[in-house]
């Protein structure tokens, strides 16, 4: 099993300078490779392959000696990244309702990471050494497990450096056995309510930081382009966004871990989140809740732990009565489900979570797979 371990790193000025030189060289190579593909396609009507471009790297090094300072595997990784951009472009063309988004040239400070594979680095205790770059002091918040396959150095817009280790053969974490099942209904007022009636409040991290972000963005807009003060203001804005992202990821990981450890089977809705965020009244709140990220975390953690996540059709889960099955139409502002047919009075989201669990049982009986859609 492959897993990624990410650690914050501290580096000295010499190492920082070398890292920026490598990133700039990678950016130039990315733009050259992209320009070559565009030019060949315009001339001959067909593109050049990733393997052909990688074979041309030794010739490029002879003509431009500055590329010799960068690890060969790092340069090959740049071509692989470009290939992934084209693969995603062609996938979006074939898909429905997606913008194609042709790969773009990387502007200044728009290339923020490079990766090494088999060689070019070594680890001694809490220090990582990279040839021709320097030393990285790591904050080892958890041990590195498994066999290291890839080491990635990443620079964030907030000016921080991170080292990511992608490892194979990572030991599976043992978790308590569970036999219970649960249905989960996500929302805006409450982040989620499950079929047991347990609810988790929506932290609304973006809304909480919106005031300070607005102030910092206005300060950034007033600074002159290219000035030192503008760069300091840009870093403050980046730190605001980074803080929100970190808070949100921490919250979502904790909630997902709770349900993975507590339940064997988890039923969720197959929501069309891309369509839902088009609602201009709710788009910011839906994006702030990050339901999609939560579902992704649940799915991969469930696969790792041997649990099951089953998706069901969300149609009328809030309208139908969970006791008698009759449809009770109500507006979004009505937060209590009151059934005139069987007399059930229940919180709207709790009722929806029970319906999700009921539908999940039907899906599980028909399609016994790890992830299904009703």
C-alpha positions as CSV (number, residue, x, y, z in Angstrom):
1,X,0.0,0.0,0.0
2,X,1.3,3.5,-0.9
3,X,1.1,6.4,1.5
4,X,2.4,9.9,1.7
5,X,4.1,11.5,4.7
6,X,4.5,15.2,4.7
7,X,6.8,17.2,7.0
8,X,7.6,20.9,7.5
9,X,11.2,21.7,6.8
10,X,13.6,24.5,7.7
11,X,16.5,25.4,5.3
12,X,19.3,27.9,5.3
13,X,19.8,30.7,2.7
14,X,22.2,28.7,0.5
15,X,19.8,25.7,0.3
16,X,16.9,28.1,-0.3
17,X,18.8,29.7,-3.2
18,X,19.6,26.3,-4.8
19,X,15.9,25.2,-4.4
20,X,14.7,28.3,-6.2
21,X,17.3,27.8,-9.0
22,X,16.0,24.2,-9.5
23,X,12.4,25.3,-9.5
24,X,13.2,28.0,-12.0
25,X,15.1,25.5,-14.2
26,X,12.1,23.1,-14.0
27,X,9.7,25.9,-15.0
28,X,11.8,26.8,-18.0
29,X,12.0,23.2,-19.1
30,X,8.2,22.8,-18.7
31,X,7.6,25.8,-20.9
32,X,10.1,24.7,-23.5
33,X,8.5,21.2,-23.6
34,X,5.0,22.7,-23.9
35,X,6.1,25.1,-26.7
36,X,7.8,22.2,-28.5
37,X,4.5,20.2,-28.4
38,X,2.5,23.1,-29.7
39,X,4.9,23.8,-32.5
40,X,5.2,20.2,-33.7
41,X,1.4,19.9,-33.7
42,X,0.9,23.0,-35.7
43,X,3.5,21.9,-38.3
44,X,2.7,18.2,-38.6
45,X,-0.8,17.8,-37.1
46,X,0.5,15.3,-34.4
47,X,2.1,15.7,-31.0
48,X,5.4,14.4,-29.7
49,X,5.4,11.8,-27.0
50,X,6.7,12.1,-23.4
51,X,9.4,9.4,-24.1
52,X,10.7,11.3,-27.1
53,X,11.0,14.5,-25.1
54,X,12.8,12.6,-22.3
55,X,15.3,11.1,-24.7
56,X,16.1,14.6,-25.9
57,X,17.2,15.8,-22.4
58,X,20.9,14.8,-22.8
59,X,21.1,17.0,-26.0
60,X,19.4,19.8,-24.1
61,X,22.0,19.6,-21.4
62,X,24.8,19.8,-23.9
63,X,23.4,22.9,-25.5
64,X,22.4,24.6,-22.2
65,X,24.8,23.6,-19.4
66,X,22.6,25.2,-16.7
67,X,20.3,22.1,-16.9
68,X,23.2,19.9,-15.8
69,X,23.0,21.2,-12.3
70,X,19.5,19.6,-11.8
71,X,19.1,15.9,-11.1
72,X,18.2,14.0,-14.2
73,X,15.2,12.3,-12.6
74,X,13.9,15.8,-11.6
75,X,14.0,16.9,-15.3
76,X,12.3,13.7,-16.4
77,X,9.6,14.4,-13.8
78,X,8.9,17.8,-15.4
79,X,8.1,16.0,-18.7
80,X,5.9,13.6,-16.8
81,X,4.0,16.5,-15.2
82,X,3.4,18.0,-18.6
83,X,2.1,14.7,-19.9
84,X,-0.3,14.5,-17.0
85,X,-1.6,18.0,-17.9
86,X,-2.3,16.8,-21.4
87,X,-3.9,13.6,-20.2
88,X,-6.2,15.6,-18.0
89,X,-7.0,18.0,-20.9
90,X,-8.0,15.1,-23.2
91,X,-10.1,13.6,-20.4
92,X,-12.0,16.8,-19.9
93,X,-12.6,17.1,-23.7
94,X,-14.2,13.6,-23.7
95,X,-16.2,14.4,-20.5
96,X,-19.5,16.1,-20.4
97,X,-20.0,19.6,-18.8
98,X,-16.3,20.2,-18.2
99,X,-14.1,23.0,-19.5
100,X,-11.2,21.7,-21.6
101,X,-8.5,23.9,-20.1
102,X,-5.5,23.5,-22.5
103,X,-2.2,23.3,-20.6
104,X,-0.7,26.7,-19.9
105,X,2.8,28.1,-19.7
106,X,4.1,28.5,-16.2
107,X,4.7,32.1,-15.2
108,X,7.1,33.4,-12.6
109,X,6.7,31.7,-9.2
110,X,4.1,29.3,-10.7
111,X,6.3,26.2,-10.4
112,X,6.5,25.2,-6.8
113,X,7.8,21.6,-6.5
114,X,10.2,19.0,-7.8
115,X,10.6,15.3,-7.1
116,X,13.4,12.8,-6.8
117,X,13.0,9.0,-7.1
118,X,15.8,6.4,-6.8
119,X,18.8,8.6,-6.0
120,X,20.1,12.1,-5.3
121,X,19.1,12.2,-1.6
122,X,19.9,10.5,1.7
123,X,18.3,10.7,5.2
124,X,20.3,10.9,8.5
125,X,18.0,11.2,11.5
126,X,15.9,14.3,11.1
127,X,18.0,15.7,8.3
128,X,17.5,15.2,4.5
129,X,20.4,15.8,2.2
130,X,19.9,16.5,-1.5
131,X,22.9,16.5,-3.8
132,X,23.7,20.0,-5.3
133,X,20.9,21.5,-3.2
134,X,21.6,21.3,0.6
135,X,20.3,20.2,3.9
136,X,16.7,20.1,5.1
137,X,15.9,20.0,8.8
138,X,12.6,18.0,9.2
139,X,9.9,18.3,11.9
140,X,9.2,14.6,12.2
141,X,5.7,14.7,13.6
142,X,5.4,11.0,12.9
143,X,7.9,8.3,11.7
144,X,8.4,7.6,8.0
145,X,7.1,4.1,7.4
146,X,7.5,1.7,4.4
147,X,9.9,2.0,1.5
148,X,10.5,5.5,0.2
149,X,9.8,5.7,-3.6
150,X,9.6,9.5,-4.2
151,X,10.8,12.5,-2.3
152,X,9.1,15.8,-3.2
153,X,10.2,19.3,-2.2
154,X,7.4,21.8,-2.1
155,X,7.3,25.6,-1.6
156,X,4.0,27.1,-0.6
157,X,2.8,30.6,-1.5
158,X,3.1,31.5,2.2
159,X,6.9,30.9,2.0
160,X,7.0,27.6,3.8
161,X,9.0,24.5,2.7
162,X,7.6,20.9,2.9
163,X,9.1,17.5,2.2
164,X,6.8,14.8,1.1
165,X,7.8,11.1,1.2
166,X,5.7,8.7,-1.0
167,X,6.2,5.2,0.5
168,X,5.2,1.7,-0.5
169,X,4.6,-1.3,1.8
170,X,3.3,0.9,4.6
171,X,2.0,-1.3,7.4
172,X,-1.8,-1.3,7.7
173,X,-3.0,0.5,10.8
174,X,-5.1,-1.8,13.0
175,X,-8.4,-0.3,14.1
176,X,-11.1,-1.7,16.4
177,X,-13.6,-4.1,14.9
178,X,-17.0,-2.7,14.2
179,X,-20.4,-4.2,13.1
180,X,-22.6,-1.1,13.2
181,X,-23.9,0.9,10.2
182,X,-24.7,4.5,9.9
183,X,-26.3,6.9,7.4
184,X,-24.9,10.5,7.1
185,X,-26.7,13.6,5.8
186,X,-24.4,16.6,5.2
187,X,-25.7,20.1,5.5
188,X,-24.9,23.8,5.9
189,X,-26.4,24.6,9.3
190,X,-25.0,21.4,10.8
191,X,-22.0,19.9,9.0
192,X,-23.6,16.5,9.3
193,X,-26.3,14.6,11.1
194,X,-26.2,10.8,11.2
195,X,-28.9,8.2,11.5
196,X,-28.3,7.8,15.3
197,X,-29.2,11.5,15.8
198,X,-25.6,12.5,16.4
199,X,-24.8,15.9,14.9
200,X,-21.5,17.8,14.3
201,X,-21.6,21.6,14.1
202,X,-20.4,23.3,10.9
203,X,-17.2,25.2,11.9
204,X,-17.4,27.6,8.9
205,X,-13.7,28.4,8.8
206,X,-13.9,30.6,5.7
207,X,-16.7,32.7,7.2
208,X,-14.8,33.2,10.4
209,X,-11.7,34.5,8.6
210,X,-13.5,36.4,5.9
211,X,-13.1,39.8,7.7
212,X,-9.4,39.6,8.1
213,X,-8.9,38.2,4.6
214,X,-10.9,41.1,3.1
215,X,-8.7,43.6,5.0
216,X,-5.5,41.9,3.9
217,X,-6.6,41.6,0.2
218,X,-7.4,45.3,0.1
219,X,-4.0,46.1,1.6
220,X,-2.4,44.0,-1.1
221,X,-4.4,45.8,-3.9
222,X,-3.0,49.2,-2.7
223,X,0.7,48.1,-2.9
224,X,2.7,48.8,-6.1
225,X,3.4,45.9,-8.3
226,X,6.9,44.5,-7.9
227,X,7.5,46.2,-4.6
228,X,8.9,44.6,-1.5
229,X,5.8,45.7,0.5
230,X,3.5,44.1,-2.0
231,X,5.4,40.8,-1.6
232,X,5.0,41.0,2.2
233,X,1.2,41.7,1.8
234,X,0.9,38.8,-0.7
235,X,2.4,36.5,1.9
236,X,-0.1,37.6,4.5
237,X,-3.0,36.9,2.2
238,X,-1.4,33.5,1.4
239,X,-1.1,32.7,5.1
240,X,-4.8,33.5,5.6
241,X,-5.8,31.0,2.9
242,X,-3.3,28.4,4.2
243,X,-4.7,28.7,7.7
244,X,-8.2,28.1,6.5
245,X,-7.1,25.1,4.4
246,X,-5.2,23.6,7.4
247,X,-8.1,24.1,9.8
248,X,-10.5,22.5,7.3
249,X,-8.3,19.5,6.6
250,X,-7.7,18.9,10.3
251,X,-11.5,19.0,11.0
252,X,-12.4,16.8,8.1
253,X,-9.7,14.2,9.0
254,X,-10.9,14.0,12.6
255,X,-14.6,13.6,11.6
256,X,-13.7,10.9,9.0
257,X,-11.5,9.0,11.4
258,X,-14.3,9.0,14.0
259,X,-16.8,7.3,11.6
260,X,-14.2,4.9,10.1
261,X,-13.3,3.7,13.6
262,X,-16.9,3.5,14.8
263,X,-18.8,1.9,11.9
264,X,-18.3,-0.9,9.5
265,X,-20.5,0.5,6.7
266,X,-21.2,4.1,6.1
267,X,-24.0,5.4,3.7
268,X,-23.7,8.8,2.1
269,X,-25.4,10.7,-0.7
270,X,-24.1,10.8,-4.2
271,X,-24.4,14.6,-4.4
272,X,-23.8,16.7,-7.5
273,X,-21.7,19.3,-5.7
274,X,-20.5,21.0,-8.9
275,X,-24.2,21.7,-9.8
276,X,-25.1,22.7,-6.2
277,X,-22.4,25.4,-6.0
278,X,-24.0,27.2,-9.0
279,X,-26.7,28.4,-6.6
280,X,-25.4,32.0,-5.9
281,X,-27.1,32.1,-2.5
282,X,-25.5,29.0,-1.1
283,X,-22.3,28.5,-3.2
284,X,-20.0,30.1,-0.6
285,X,-21.4,28.1,2.3
286,X,-21.3,24.8,0.3
287,X,-17.7,25.4,-0.7
288,X,-16.8,26.3,2.8
289,X,-18.3,23.0,4.1
290,X,-16.2,21.0,1.7
291,X,-18.5,18.0,1.4
292,X,-16.6,16.6,-1.6
293,X,-13.3,16.5,0.3
294,X,-15.0,14.8,3.3
295,X,-16.5,12.1,1.0
296,X,-13.0,11.5,-0.6
297,X,-11.4,11.2,2.9
298,X,-14.1,8.8,4.0
299,X,-13.7,6.6,0.8
300,X,-9.9,6.3,0.9
301,X,-9.8,5.8,4.7
302,X,-12.5,3.1,4.4
303,X,-10.5,1.2,1.8
304,X,-7.4,1.4,3.9
305,X,-9.3,0.1,7.0
306,X,-11.4,-2.5,5.3
307,X,-14.7,-0.5,5.8
308,X,-17.4,0.2,3.2
309,X,-18.7,3.5,1.9
310,X,-21.9,3.2,-0.1
311,X,-23.3,6.1,-2.0
312,X,-27.1,6.4,-2.6
313,X,-29.4,8.5,-4.7
314,X,-30.1,11.8,-2.7
315,X,-33.5,12.4,-4.4
316,X,-36.1,13.3,-1.8
317,X,-34.2,11.9,1.2
318,X,-35.3,15.1,3.1
319,X,-38.9,15.0,1.9
320,X,-39.8,11.3,2.4
321,X,-40.8,10.1,5.8
322,X,-38.3,7.6,7.3
323,X,-41.1,5.7,9.1
324,X,-43.9,5.3,6.5
325,X,-42.2,6.4,3.3
326,X,-44.8,9.0,2.3
327,X,-43.6,12.2,0.7
328,X,-43.9,15.3,2.9
329,X,-43.0,18.4,0.9
330,X,-41.3,21.1,2.8
331,X,-39.1,24.1,2.0
332,X,-35.4,24.3,3.0
333,X,-36.3,26.8,5.8
334,X,-38.5,24.1,7.5
335,X,-36.1,22.3,9.9
336,X,-38.5,19.8,11.5
337,X,-40.0,16.9,9.7
338,X,-43.7,16.5,10.7
339,X,-45.5,13.6,8.9
340,X,-49.3,14.0,8.7
341,X,-49.6,10.3,7.7
342,X,-47.9,8.5,10.6
343,X,-47.4,11.4,13.1
344,X,-43.6,11.2,13.1
345,X,-41.9,14.4,14.3
346,X,-38.2,14.5,13.8
347,X,-35.3,16.8,12.9
348,X,-35.2,17.2,9.2
349,X,-31.6,16.2,8.8
350,X,-32.0,13.2,11.2
351,X,-34.9,12.0,9.1
352,X,-32.8,12.4,5.9
353,X,-29.9,10.4,7.5
354,X,-32.3,7.5,8.3
355,X,-33.6,7.5,4.7
356,X,-30.0,7.4,3.5
357,X,-29.3,4.4,5.6
358,X,-32.5,2.6,4.4
359,X,-31.6,3.2,0.8
360,X,-28.1,2.0,1.5
361,X,-29.4,-1.3,2.7
362,X,-31.2,-1.8,-0.6
363,X,-28.1,-0.9,-2.6
364,X,-26.0,-3.2,-0.5
365,X,-28.4,-6.1,-1.1
366,X,-28.4,-5.5,-4.9
367,X,-24.8,-4.5,-5.6
368,X,-22.3,-5.9,-3.0
369,X,-19.4,-3.6,-3.9
370,X,-17.3,-1.2,-1.9
371,X,-18.6,2.0,-3.4
372,X,-22.0,1.9,-5.2
373,X,-24.5,4.5,-6.4
374,X,-28.3,3.8,-6.2
